[in-house]
Amino acid sequence: MNCVAPGSTLAEENPDEATVKMRTAAAGERALKRVQRPEDLVGAVVFFASAGSDFITGQSLVVDGGAYMH
């Protein structure tokens, strides 16, 4: 089983000002300096659902815009 591990994602339907401020601050701390949105996770999910990942198991794919780099 594999999983997608998202970073701080602006997924709220009607975010309040504090939520937007928190997500914007998180964007400033990563390599890609923009707010992450749910559509940023689509590619990773589609990949794991495709035949391209048939021989991959037990992995976590971190989709966080470079907040955690190793």
Summary of the structure (lengths in Angstrom):
residues: 70
radius of gyration: 13.7
end to end distance: 22.3
largest distance: 43.2
contacts: 159
relative contact order: 0.32
helix: 37%
strand: 14%
